[in-house]
Amino acid sequence: MIPRHPILIVDDDATAVELLADLLRTKGFAVSAANSAADARSILARRSFKALVTDLKMPDESGMELLAHCVASFPEMPVIMLTAHGTIESAVEAMKRGAFDYLTKPIQLDELEIVISKALEIKRIETENRFLREELDRKRSFLYLSRSPAVQEIYRLVETLREVNSTILLAGESGTGKEVIARHIHGSGTRAAGSLVAINCGAIPETLIESELFGYERGAFTDARARTKGKLEIADGGTLFLDEVSELPLKAQIALLRFLQEREVVPLGSHRRVSVDVRIIAATNTDLGALVRAGRFREDLFYRIQVIPITLPPLRDRREDVIPLSLWFLERFGTEYNRPARSISEGAQRILLDYGWPGNIRELRNVIERASIMEQGVEISPHSLTIPRNPIAPQRFDFESLGITRLHDLEEAYIRWTLERTEGNRTRAAERLGISIRGLRYRLNHETASH
């Protein structure tokens, strides 16, 4: 059996500690042994352990003193005390001082295994919860970076929804952050203790969408071998995030509407009704109103799910956020990948600002992630940015101020403008213009000759 977790056992009885260590090894633990508190301190200084098991009474230093050392120096490592019957009061005192649990001698292996496993699981959950809280705080900081008045207004609205359980419809192009907003609403509200269950309505075959949402009984269909809860029931007490809700087939729309009216789930193949308390947050990147008019989305469901409508603007309409978001992503990826770049050159910033971002924040994130990995210096240079041939925002190209009156003038000005934004890099400019480097040279030479 492959060792699962490193455990340190401390006891002045060498025979007893080795016997206990051997038995725990058979259970899959990687066990080290120490015969005194001093030995334990020395080992702890060189190696890390998932848990420590120590005798309470030892000649050189008591288990209580070792406990105090571990609580101060290794707070993530649970300490389990071993004690004789006559020292139970001391063991209880040790728990008050930070011990995870205590066991009385003679030790039962199964009991010790259960206590160790429980300690490790609790520490795992605590670590995971701390990570999730940190991740949520990080995403909140990401949310509130925006300098766009329209986005700031959305965030003010979101803050008012913490205590509200109404259905929300998030609209906006792909990559504008709809799921991030949904997770923020869930994580900062009264349902944060419950689960947020996400389902992509466009990624599930039409024949399976109802069973995914409502669950099914054994034998409801060919492959239904056991009763399975649906996403609505799993999200009970929390939030169900319906991404791409416009892709719901009409039959599933009827079933979802019935649930929103009655708040009961009827699994496929069953007459049993299950009351479910869940908040619905739906998201769409299409115009649901147009789908309603085309008969592809039920009007009654449309009004049910957009009690609180929120529309997220595309990144091209909030260009003041491009650089702050880029720097936020750069800091994140620099730390994650241990890369040196922590700033963005002026030339690279101009490229980022001039690009149209059809993929919105998701595309920006991917571009900055790659740039962070590829860049060898301390700031992102234009060379490190890989941006597709440019949907440059036409409104940023001022024809009148450039004195353009002929098609030839337009081409010439556009080439010069692109060269400025690639800091004179002809290879980059040719890539962005969608022509070969030879074609660019020809146009530049022809332009020089014409003057």
Secondary structure, DSSP 8 states (H G I E B T S, - for coil): ----SEEEEE-S-HHHHHHHHHHHHHTT-EEEEESSHHHHHHHHHH---SEEEEES--SSS-HHHHHHHHHHH-TTS-EEEEE-GGGHHHHHHHHHTT--EEEESS--HHHHHHHHHHHHHHHHHHHHHHHHHHHHHHHHHHHTT---HHHHHHHHHHHHTTT----EEEE--TTSSHHHHHHHHHHTSTTTTS-EEEEETTSS-TTTHHHHHH-B-TTSSTT--S-B--HHHHTTTSEEEEETGGG--HHHHHHHHHHHHH-EE--BT----EE---EEEEEESS-HHHHHHTTSS-HHHHHHHTSEEEE---GGG-GGGHHHHHHHHHHHHHHHHT-S--EE-HHHHHHHHHS--TTHHHHHHHHHHHHHHH--SSEE-GGG----S----GGGS-TGGGT--SHHHHHHHHHHHHHHHTTT-HHHHHHHHTS-HHHHHHHHHHHHHH-
